[in-house]
Amino acid sequence: MTAWLFKNKRLKALAVVLSAALWYFVAGQTGTEVGFLVPFVLKGMPENMELSGLPPAELEVRVSGPKRVIDTLSPSQVVAEIDLSGVKEGLNTFKIQPQNISVPVGVDIVRFRPSSVDIRTEELVKMTLPVNARLTGTPGWGWRVVGVEAIPAVISASGLKRDQKDRKGFYTRPIDISGIKASKLVMAELDIEEGEFKSIGARKVSVRVKIEKATRE
């Protein structure tokens, strides 16, 4: 009798464990929803284009799935991508499709907004232009400038077309040669503003100023 009761208790305990496991499994499979604010990932921007103004705002995404999956889901696992490979200069409107949103296996997209975003781009231009040295002052009495050479003589850069379309060359900040009585080699900064170019080959150049005795006629 005692053995039967002991065995019966073990069966009851096993039944409780199995019931709890079944409940946990069923509860984990029950669908639930959660919402995220997801930043857009912009990819494929052509080399000759650049964003103008602020990038688009975040995408509001609501997803559903088994509770055990949703409970461990983080915003970084939901990705909204926009392919910019076909953009043109000016205003581009992109319609957001479910295919633009990546979610883990077992997670479904319920809804999202906005349904479209506007992205404005501007064209970049590449240029290779001569460097011109600006001099200020005059050499010492009896001396004259006979040559000015910038090293390198040309520099390559890229910048917004609207800002650089009329540029003919690069110029240094003024180099003071007041009173010099011998040729000199100096470092000079280019006269450009921070952020004026997307890329530029150099911001400083060497300038060789050659002088000689002035001849009397």
Summary of the structure (lengths in Angstrom):
residues: 217
radius of gyration: 35.0
end to end distance: 138.7
largest distance: 138.7
contacts: 548
relative contact order: 0.14
helix: 19%
strand: 47%
